[in-house]
């Protein structure tokens, strides 16, 4: 029994390293029951060549109909359960005649756990079956003899029962070993690993074809330990050699990654080798066995990620940006030294979230914290400008923060950058103050001009001078346009200086819609205005500002649509929001211009676009934003545009 166990262990060591010499029938099916692989033993059994067999079905390879149907049903069961199936079948060998085979079908799964193939291994158990039948006959004879001796030798009976139990357990153990060997071989083949075996005394180096391929050798070429080490680059060769010797003679750890240059193909590969030392049951030697896998793609991808991260770090430092990271679970803030500097803290000083928030100017603190929470909850992009006061230096700075929520290791983090925009912001404030002052001063003379032009127009109507009347009407129209532009600049100036206030009141949306309908039918008589009147509903908002937004959208629709074309204006209630829609049949907007329509001072570079300053849509967007809503546009070039905005009912 001990000799049998020792022989089994020796066979297992040899099996782990030399898989190509097995007499077992090894094969792989695709999910359509076709052979995608068959080893030489199986080809010999069929009496066929690889080309005549691989890619064919069971029937095409000579299996009887009942036999093919049985295996196809077993493959279908593996598709459903992803569990192996074992069975026994009898069929004729090409040269040996009818034989009995023990087989196991094993699922092959990809990295996502999806079934991609079914691997099979079949072993000729004819001799074992004959032996088992003989054993059963002998067992029956022995049982008969035991019955005669039972009354006279109870101790012998007990001993025989123990022996039978031990034999049964040994048989089961051998079966498990056989199953494990098949599963291991299939796993190695499916993973495309190379395998090796090193004798600790003779240093015999036995490898499979895949390992030779990874080192750039041909399958039939000999490969020694020294030759394999020679293909490792000089930088890594001493370390790998040292780890190898330590593993063989001291049972040291052997899990090493290194680059090799193929002997014949000169191809650079990054390999990972993992091995372990096992003592032979005889105690005369140890076997160092293991696998080698090609990790070139993963290694190069990781190296590229590291290079990208380093380039990003250099870009951040060059741009003078501060960086931060905040976990969603505990709101712990991790800030870079540059960011701490913006908030007036020392580089090596702790700056928790609460301390950073305290340095935000009181006018902005509530809105910044609310936007942070909204970013965590709604996963929207954070983009804000606000003022901070340094903790130690008391210096006032304007900063812009951009960030978003990302997932790392199963946890969510709010990450981003902060940029010091103090100089630009102060210039912008001075510019807005100047625009506001100039616009305000211009309104006074324009108001006087407007009054005088109206008086002259009244006199021209009395004198029946048609030319003068038309000229004065055009002058009044241009003065009105100029006043509207000045009001737009004033509103932008007030908005950016924080002086444009939203005065919300409760009003009936139906009455509001009827008022603007009456005004627009007179003001825009050149077009066919189609109104979809809403039902009575109380809305809380700035009535004048919302009217200004709708007026701007309808005015643009009229401006960029031909006379007598239709313009559709409607208001809908969707859950707890109202949605306003303005649709025209005008020239439309090209796709590349849609994303920037609501940017400040943005002008669409497009034929047939009337010149302007690009502040109407920007101001409209800011008004809607101040109401907690959103505004957007859809368009088909040359077919018309549709503008939408939504604001909460209350």
C-alpha positions in Angstrom: 0.0 0.0 0.0 2.8 2.4 0.9 4.6 1.6 -2.4 1.4 2.3 -4.3 1.0 5.7 -2.5 4.6 6.6 -3.3 4.1 5.7 -6.9 1.0 7.8 -7.1 2.8 10.9 -5.7 5.7 10.4 -8.1 3.2 10.1 -11.0 1.4 13.4 -9.9 4.8 15.3 -9.8 5.6 14.1 -13.3 2.1 14.9 -14.5 2.2 18.5 -13.3 5.3 19.2 -15.4 4.9 17.0 -18.5 1.3 17.2 -19.8 2.0 16.4 -23.4 2.9 12.8 -23.0 -0.4 11.6 -21.5 -2.3 8.8 -23.3 -5.6 10.4 -22.2 -7.9 11.7 -24.9 -8.0 15.5 -24.5 -10.4 17.8 -26.4 -12.4 21.0 -26.4 -15.9 21.7 -27.7 -17.2 25.1 -28.6 -20.8 26.0 -27.7 -22.1 24.6 -31.0 -20.7 21.1 -30.2 -17.8 21.4 -32.6 -14.3 20.2 -31.7 -11.9 23.1 -31.4 -9.0 21.0 -30.1 -8.1 17.3 -30.0 -4.8 15.9 -28.8 -2.8 13.3 -30.7 -4.1 10.4 -28.6 -7.6 11.2 -29.7 -6.6 11.6 -33.3 -4.9 8.2 -33.2 -8.1 6.7 -31.7 -10.1 8.1 -34.6 -7.5 7.3 -37.2 -7.8 10.9 -38.5 -5.6 14.0 -38.9 -6.1 17.3 -37.2 -7.3 19.0 -40.3 -9.9 16.3 -40.9 -11.2 16.4 -37.4 -11.0 19.9 -35.7 -14.0 22.1 -36.5 -16.2 19.0 -37.1 -19.2 17.8 -35.0 -19.4 14.5 -33.2 -21.4 13.0 -36.0 -18.9 14.3 -38.6 -16.1 12.6 -36.7 -17.8 9.2 -36.8 -19.7 9.1 -33.5 -22.9 7.0 -33.6 -26.1 9.0 -33.4 -27.0 7.9 -29.9 -23.4 8.7 -28.7 -23.4 12.2 -30.3 -26.9 13.0 -28.9 -25.8 11.9 -25.4 -22.8 14.3 -25.4 -24.7 17.2 -26.9 -27.3 16.9 -24.1 -24.5 16.9 -21.5 -22.9 20.0 -23.1 -26.4 21.7 -22.9 -26.6 20.8 -19.2 -23.1 22.4 -18.6 -24.4 25.6 -20.4 -27.2 25.8 -17.9 -25.4 24.8 -14.7 -21.7 25.6 -15.4 -20.9 22.4 -13.5 -18.7 19.5 -14.7 -20.2 16.1 -15.8 -18.6 12.7 -15.6 -19.7 9.5 -17.3 -18.7 6.2 -18.8 -19.2 5.0 -22.4 -18.2 2.1 -24.6 -17.3 2.6 -28.3 -14.8 1.2 -30.8 -11.2 2.2 -31.1 -9.7 2.6 -34.6 -7.2 -0.2 -34.0 -7.9 -1.8 -30.6 -11.6 -2.6 -31.1 -14.4 -2.0 -28.6 -13.1 -0.2 -25.5 -14.6 1.2 -22.3 -13.9 4.9 -21.5 -14.3 7.1 -18.4 -14.8 10.7 -19.3 -15.3 14.1 -17.7 -16.6 17.3 -19.3 -15.4 20.5 -17.6 -16.8 24.1 -18.2 -14.2 26.7 -19.4 -15.2 30.2 -18.1 -13.8 33.6 -19.1 -12.7 36.3 -16.6 -16.4 37.4 -16.3 -17.5 33.9 -15.4 -19.2 33.3 -18.7 -19.0 29.9 -20.4 -16.8 30.0 -23.5 -16.1 26.3 -24.1 -16.4 22.8 -22.7 -13.1 20.9 -22.2 -13.1 17.1 -22.1 -10.8 14.4 -21.0 -11.4 10.7 -21.6 -9.4 7.8 -20.2 -9.4 4.1 -21.4 -10.6 2.1 -18.4 -11.1 -1.2 -20.2 -8.3 -2.9 -18.3 -9.5 -1.4 -15.0 -13.0 -2.6 -15.7 -11.8 -6.1 -16.4 -9.8 -6.0 -13.2 -12.8 -4.7 -11.3 -14.9 -7.5 -12.7 -12.3 -10.0 -11.7 -12.1 -8.4 -8.3 -15.8 -8.7 -7.9 -15.7 -12.4 -8.8 -12.9 -12.9 -6.4 -14.8 -10.9 -3.8 -17.8 -13.1 -4.2 -15.6 -16.2 -3.8 -14.0 -14.7 -0.8 -17.4 -13.9 0.7 -18.5 -17.5 0.3 -15.3 -18.6 1.9 -15.8 -16.1 4.7 -19.2 -17.4 5.4 -17.7 -20.8 6.0 -15.1 -19.3 8.3 -17.3 -16.7 9.9 -18.3 -18.9 12.9 -14.7 -19.9 13.6 -12.6 -16.8 13.0 -14.3 -13.5 13.9 -11.0 -11.7 14.2 -10.1 -12.6 10.6 -13.4 -11.3 9.4 -12.9 -8.0 11.1 -9.5 -7.6 9.6 -10.7 -8.3 6.1 -13.5 -5.7 6.6 -10.9 -3.2 7.5 -8.7 -4.1 4.5 -11.8 -3.8 2.3 -12.6 -0.3 3.7 -9.0 0.8 3.2 -9.0 -0.4 -0.3 -12.3 1.4 -1.0 -10.9 4.6 0.4 -7.7 4.2 -1.6 -9.8 3.7 -4.7 -11.7 6.9 -4.1 -8.5 8.8 -3.4 -7.1 7.6 -6.7 -10.2 8.7 -8.5 -10.0 12.2 -6.9 -6.4 12.4 -7.9 -7.3 11.5 -11.4 -10.0 14.1 -11.5 -7.7 16.7 -10.1 -5.0 15.9 -12.6 -7.5 16.3 -15.5 -8.9 19.5 -14.1 -5.4 20.9 -13.5 -4.3 20.0 -17.0 -7.4 21.6 -18.5 -6.9 24.7 -16.4 -3.2 25.1 -17.5 -4.2 24.7 -21.1 -7.1 27.1 -20.9 -4.9 29.8 -19.1 -2.1 29.3 -21.7 0.5 28.9 -19.0 3.9 27.4 -19.5 5.0 24.7 -16.9 8.4 23.4 -15.7 9.9 20.8 -13.5 13.4 21.0 -12.0 15.1 18.0 -10.2 16.9 19.4 -7.1 19.9 16.9 -7.5 20.3 16.5 -11.2 19.0 20.0 -12.1 17.1 18.3 -14.9 14.9 21.0 -16.5 11.7 19.7 -18.1 9.4 22.2 -19.8 6.3 22.1 -22.0 6.1 23.7 -25.5 4.3 26.9 -24.2 7.2 27.7 -21.8 9.7 27.3 -24.6 7.6 29.6 -26.8 7.6 32.3 -24.1 11.4 32.3 -24.1 11.5 32.3 -27.9 12.5 28.7 -28.4 11.0 26.2 -30.8 9.0 23.2 -29.5 11.6 20.6 -30.4 14.6 22.5 -29.1 16.3 21.6 -25.8 16.1 24.3 -23.1 18.3 24.4 -20.0 18.1 26.6 -16.9 21.1 28.5 -18.1 19.6 29.1 -21.5 16.3 30.3 -20.1 18.2 32.7 -17.7 20.2 34.0 -20.7 17.0 35.3 -22.3 16.1 37.4 -19.3 17.4 41.0 -19.6 20.6 41.8 -17.8 18.9 44.2 -15.3 16.7 41.4 -14.0 18.8 38.3 -14.6 20.8 38.3 -11.3 17.7 38.7 -9.1 15.8 35.9 -10.9 18.8 33.6 -10.7 19.2 34.3 -7.0 15.5 33.7 -6.2 15.6 30.5 -8.3 18.5 29.0 -6.4 17.0 30.0 -3.0 13.7 28.4 -4.0 15.3 25.1 -5.1 17.6 24.6 -2.1 16.1 26.7 0.7 12.4 26.4 -0.2 12.3 30.2 -0.6 9.5 32.3 -2.0 9.3 32.2 -5.8 6.9 34.7 -7.4 8.9 37.0 -9.7 8.2 39.2 -12.7 10.8 39.9 -15.3 11.3 40.7 -19.0 12.7 38.3 -21.6 13.9 38.7 -25.2 12.8 35.7 -27.3 15.8 33.8 -28.8 14.4 33.5 -32.3 11.6 36.0 -32.5 13.5 38.8 -30.6 10.1 39.7 -29.0 10.0 41.5 -25.7 7.7 39.7 -23.2 7.0 40.4 -19.5 6.6 37.1 -17.7 5.4 36.2 -14.2 6.8 32.9 -12.8 5.3 31.2 -9.7 6.7 28.0 -8.3 7.1 25.9 -5.1 9.3 23.1 -3.8 7.9 19.6 -3.1 9.9 16.8 -1.5 9.7 13.4 -3.2 8.1 10.7 -1.0 11.4 8.8 -1.3 13.2 11.6 0.4 16.0 11.4 -2.2 15.3 14.6 -4.0 12.9 17.5 -4.2 10.9 18.7 -7.3 10.7 22.4 -8.0 7.6 22.9 -10.2 5.6 25.9 -11.3 4.0 27.9 -14.1 5.0 30.9 -16.2 2.4 33.3 -17.6 2.6 36.1 -20.2 1.6 39.4 -18.5 3.0 41.8 -21.2 -0.3 43.6 -21.9 -1.1 44.1 -18.2 2.4 45.2 -17.4 2.6 47.7 -20.3 -0.9 49.0 -19.4 0.1 49.6 -15.8 3.3 51.4 -17.0 1.3 53.6 -19.3 -1.1 54.5 -16.4 1.9 55.5 -14.2 3.3 57.7 -17.0 -0.1 59.3 -17.5 -0.4 60.0 -13.8 3.1 61.5 -13.7 2.3 63.7 -16.6 -0.9 64.8 -15.0 1.0 65.6 -11.7 3.5 67.7 -13.6 0.7 69.5 -15.5 -1.1 70.3 -12.2 2.1 71.6 -10.6 2.9 73.7 -13.7 -0.6 75.2 -13.7 -0.4 76.0 -10.0 -3.5 74.0 -9.2 -4.4 72.6 -5.8 -5.9 69.1 -5.7 -8.2 67.5 -3.2 -10.0 64.2 -2.5 -13.0 63.8 -0.1 -14.6 60.4 0.7 -18.4 60.1 0.5 -18.6 58.0 3.7 -16.8 60.2 6.3 -16.2 63.5 4.4 -12.5 63.3 5.2 -10.7 65.9 3.1 -7.2 65.2 1.7 -5.7 68.4 0.3 -2.4 69.0 -1.6 0.1 71.5 -0.1 -0.8 74.1 -2.9 -4.5 73.9 -1.9 -3.6 74.4 1.7 -1.7 77.5 0.7 -4.8 78.9 -1.1 -6.7 78.6 2.2 -3.9 80.2 4.2 -2.7 77.0 5.9 0.9 75.7 6.2 1.8 72.7 3.9 2.4 70.3 6.8 -0.7 71.5 8.8 -3.9 69.5 9.0 -6.8 71.1 7.2 -10.1 69.2 7.8 -13.2 69.9 5.7 -14.7 72.1 8.5 -11.6 74.3 8.7 -11.6 74.8 4.9 -15.3 75.7 4.9 -14.7 78.2 7.6 -12.3 80.1 5.4 -14.9 80.5 2.6 -16.4 84.0 2.6 -19.7 84.1 4.4 -21.5 85.2 1.2 -20.6 82.0 -0.5 -20.2 79.4 2.3 -23.8 78.1 2.3 -24.0 77.8 -1.5 -20.6 76.0 -1.7 -21.5 73.4 1.0 -24.9 72.9 -0.6 -23.3 72.3 -4.0 -20.9 69.8 -2.4 -23.8 67.8 -1.0 -25.6 68.0 -4.3 -22.5 66.7 -6.1 -22.4 63.7 -3.8 -26.2 63.0 -4.1 -26.8 63.7 -7.8 -23.3 62.8 -9.1 -23.2 66.1 -11.0 -20.1 68.1 -11.9 -19.0 70.7 -9.4 -17.9 74.0 -10.9 -18.0 77.2 -8.7 -16.2 80.4 -8.2 -16.1 81.9 -4.7 -14.0 84.0 -2.3 -11.9 82.7 0.6 -9.9 84.3 3.4 -6.5 82.8 4.3 -6.4 81.3 7.8 -3.0 82.6 8.7 -2.2 85.3 6.2 -5.8 86.7 6.1 -5.4 87.2 2.4 -8.5 87.4 0.3 -8.4 85.1 -2.8 -10.9 84.2 -5.5 -10.8 80.6 -6.4 -12.5 78.3 -8.9 -13.2 74.7 -8.0 -13.9 71.9 -10.5 -14.6 68.3 -9.4 -16.8 65.3 -9.7 -17.6 62.1 -7.8 -15.5 59.0 -8.8 -15.5 55.4 -7.6 -12.3 53.9 -6.4 -12.1 50.4 -4.8 -15.8 50.2 -4.3 -16.0 53.6 -2.5 -17.1 57.0 -3.8 -14.8 60.1 -3.6 -15.3 63.7 -4.6 -12.0 64.7 -6.4 -11.0 67.8 -8.2 -8.8 70.9 -8.5 -8.8 74.4 -7.2 -7.3 77.3 -9.2 -6.4 80.8 -7.9 -8.3 83.2 -10.1 -7.9 86.3 -8.0 -6.3 88.5 -10.6 -8.7 87.5 -13.3 -11.7 87.9 -11.0 -10.6 91.4 -9.9 -10.2 92.4 -13.5 -13.6 91.0 -14.3 -15.1 92.9 -11.3 -13.5 96.2 -12.5 -14.7 95.5 -16.0 -18.3 94.8 -14.9 -18.3 97.9 -12.7 -17.1 99.9 -15.8 -19.7 98.3 -18.0 -22.4 99.0 -15.4 -21.3 102.6 -15.0 -21.1 103.3 -18.7 -24.4 101.5 -19.5 -26.1 103.5 -16.7 -24.7 106.8 -18.0 -25.8 106.0 -21.6 -29.4 105.3 -20.6 -30.0 109.0 -19.7 -29.2 110.6 -23.1 -30.9 107.7 -24.9 -34.1 108.3 -22.8 -34.0 111.9 -23.9 -33.4 111.0 -27.5 -36.3 108.5 -27.4 -38.7 111.2 -26.0 -37.7 113.7 -28.7 -38.1 111.2 -31.5 -41.6 110.3 -30.3 -42.5 114.0 -30.3 -41.1 114.4 -33.8 -43.0 111.3 -34.9 -46.3 112.8 -33.7 -45.6 116.0 -35.7 -44.6 114.0 -38.8 -47.9 112.1 -38.6 -49.8 115.4 -38.5 -47.8 116.7 -41.5 -48.5 113.6 -43.5 -44.8 113.4 -44.5 -44.4 109.7 -45.1 -40.6 109.7 -45.6 -39.9 111.6 -42.3 -42.4 109.3 -40.5 -40.7 106.1 -41.7 -37.3 107.5 -40.8 -38.4 108.5 -37.3 -39.9 105.0 -36.8 -36.6 103.4 -37.8 -34.8 105.7 -35.4 -37.1 104.8 -32.6 -36.7 101.1 -33.4 -32.9 101.4 -33.2 -33.0 103.4 -30.0 -35.2 100.7 -28.5 -32.7 98.1 -29.6 -29.8 100.1 -28.1 -31.7 100.4 -24.8 -32.4 96.7 -24.7 -28.7 96.0 -25.3 -27.7 98.4 -22.5 -30.2 96.8 -20.2 -28.7 93.4 -21.0 -25.2 94.7 -20.2 -26.5 96.1 -16.9 -28.2 92.9 -16.0 -25.0 90.9 -16.8 -23.0 93.3 -14.7 -25.4 93.0 -11.8 -25.5 89.3 -12.2 -21.7 88.9 -12.0 -21.4 91.3 -9.1 -24.2 89.5 -7.2 -26.6 92.4 -7.4 -29.2 90.8 -9.8 -31.8 89.6 -7.3 -34.6 87.1 -7.9 -37.8 88.5 -6.4 -40.1 85.5 -6.1 -43.9 85.9 -5.7 -46.9 83.6 -6.2 -48.7 84.1 -9.5 -51.1 82.2 -11.7 -49.3 80.8 -14.7 -52.5 80.9 -16.8 -52.9 84.7 -16.3 -49.2 85.2 -17.0 -49.4 83.3 -20.3 -52.5 85.3 -21.5 -50.6 88.6 -20.8 -47.6 87.6 -22.9 -49.8 86.1 -25.6 -51.6 89.5 -26.0 -48.3 91.4 -26.1 -46.6 89.0 -28.6 -49.6 89.0 -31.1 -49.2 92.8 -31.4 -45.4 92.9 -31.2 -44.7 90.0 -33.6 -47.6 90.2 -36.1 -45.2 89.2 -38.9 -45.3 85.6 -37.7 -48.0 83.0 -36.9 -47.8 82.6 -33.2 -49.4 79.4 -31.9 -50.0 79.4 -28.1 -50.9 76.3 -26.1 -52.5 77.9 -23.0 -51.9 76.1 -19.7 -54.5 75.4 -17.0 -54.7 77.6 -13.9 -51.8 76.9 -11.6 -50.0 78.9 -8.9 -46.2 79.2 -9.4 -43.6 80.8 -7.1 -41.0 82.7 -9.1 -39.8 86.1 -10.4 -42.6 87.0 -12.8 -40.7 89.7 -14.6 -37.5 87.7 -14.9 -39.3 84.7 -16.3 -41.2 86.9 -18.8 -37.8 88.3 -19.8 -36.5 84.8 -20.6 -39.6 83.9 -22.6 -39.4 87.2 -24.5 -35.8 86.6 -25.3 -36.5 83.1 -26.7 -39.6 84.2 -28.7 -37.6 87.3 -30.0 -34.8 85.0 -31.2 -37.3 82.7 -32.9 -38.8 85.7 -34.7 -35.4 87.0 -35.6 -34.2 83.8 -37.2 -37.4 82.7 -38.9 -38.9 83.8 -42.1 -42.1 86.0 -42.2 -45.4 84.1 -42.0 -43.7 81.0 -40.5 -45.1 79.5 -37.3 -43.7 79.8 -33.8 -45.1 77.5 -31.1 -45.2 78.7 -27.5 -46.4 76.3 -24.8 -46.3 75.7 -21.1 -46.7 72.2 -19.5 -46.7 70.9 -15.9 -44.5 67.9 -15.3 -44.6 66.6 -11.8 -43.5 69.5 -9.6 -42.0 71.6 -12.4 -43.3 73.8 -15.2 -41.8 73.3 -18.7 -41.8 76.2 -21.3 -41.2 75.3 -24.9 -40.5 77.7 -27.8 -40.3 76.1 -31.2 -39.7 77.8 -34.6 -39.3 76.9 -38.3 -36.2 79.0 -38.8 -32.6 78.5 -40.0 -31.7 76.1 -37.2 -28.4 75.7 -35.4 -25.4 73.5 -36.3 -24.7 70.7 -33.8 -21.2 72.1 -32.9 -22.8 75.3 -31.7 -25.5 73.9 -29.5 -23.3 73.2 -26.4 -22.0 76.8 -26.1 -25.3 78.7 -26.9 -25.7 79.8 -23.3 -22.1 80.8 -22.7 -21.4 84.5 -22.0 -20.7 86.6 -25.1 -20.8 83.5 -27.3 -21.7 84.2 -30.9 -22.6 81.5 -33.3 -20.3 81.5 -36.4 -23.0 80.6 -39.0 -24.4 82.1 -42.1 -27.6 84.1 -41.8 -26.9 84.8 -38.1 -27.7 88.4 -37.1 -24.9 90.2 -35.3 -25.3 90.8 -31.6 -23.3 90.6 -28.3 -24.4 87.1 -27.2 -25.7 88.1 -23.8 -29.4 87.3 -24.1 -29.2 83.5 -23.8 -26.5 83.7 -21.2 -28.6 86.0 -19.0 -31.7 83.7 -19.6 -29.7 80.7 -18.5 -28.5 82.5 -15.3 -32.1 83.6 -14.4 -33.3 80.0 -14.8 -30.4 78.7 -12.8 -31.2 81.1 -10.0 -34.7 79.6 -10.0 -33.2 76.1 -9.5 -34.1 75.0 -13.0 -32.4 74.2 -16.3 -32.4 75.4 -19.9 -31.4 73.7 -23.1 -32.0 73.7 -26.9 -32.5 71.1 -29.7 -32.1 71.9 -33.4 -32.0 70.5 -36.8 -29.9 72.7 -39.1 -32.1 74.5 -41.7 -35.2 72.9 -40.2 -35.8 75.0 -37.1 -34.9 75.1 -33.4 -36.7 74.3 -30.1 -35.7 75.9 -26.8 -36.8 74.5 -23.4 -36.6 75.5 -19.8 -37.9 74.0 -16.6 -38.3 75.7 -13.2 -39.8 74.3 -9.9 -43.4 75.2 -9.2 -42.5 76.2 -5.7 
